[in-house]
Amino acid sequence: MRTNAADRERYAVRKRELAHLLTTDRPAYVDGKSALVEELIATAGGSQPVDGPRRTGS
């Protein structure tokens, strides 16, 4: 994301959309970002998205 302004903006928008969950439902906040984060990592040439269970915050 450091070199891609569009990806940074997509991530910022997602975080703003989910901000209301941060203090009341942290696992939902984390889950809400997971798919986008995995996509950004994959398109940046990092790890491929996993098909297994998503992180639950525990």
N, C-alpha and C positions, 0 to 999 in steps of 0.2 A: 504494500500500500504506500510505502514511502515514495515510490517513483510514479504512481498512477493516481492522479487527482480524481478521476472518475470513480475508482474503487474506494478511495478515501471517503468521497461524498456518499456513496452507496452505504458504506459502513456507518457513517455518521447519521444518516437518515434512519437506518434500522435501529441504532441505539436510541435515537430520540423517540421513535415509535414505541419502543419497549421500556422507556425510562420509568413509566409508572409502575412497572413490575419490580423494579430493582429493590425496593424496600419491603414489598409485600410478598413477592413470589420469585425469589432469586433463581430457582431452577427453571422456571418458565422464561425468565430473562435470558439465561444462558442458552436454553434450547432454542429460543427465538432467534438468536444470532448464529447458531451452529451451522445451519445449511449455507448461509452466506459466507461465513468464515471458511468453511471447507471448499466452497466454490472458488473463493479468492486465492486460497493457497494452491489449489489445483491449477488454476489458470496462470498463476505466477511461476509454475514449474516446480512446485513443492510436492508434498505428499498428495496422493490420490485420495478422494473422498472414500470413506469406509461405508460399507453397506450394513454394518452391524448397528447395535443400539447407540443412540446418542448419549452424550454425557448428561448426567442427571443433576450434577452439582453436589453430590454427596461424596 
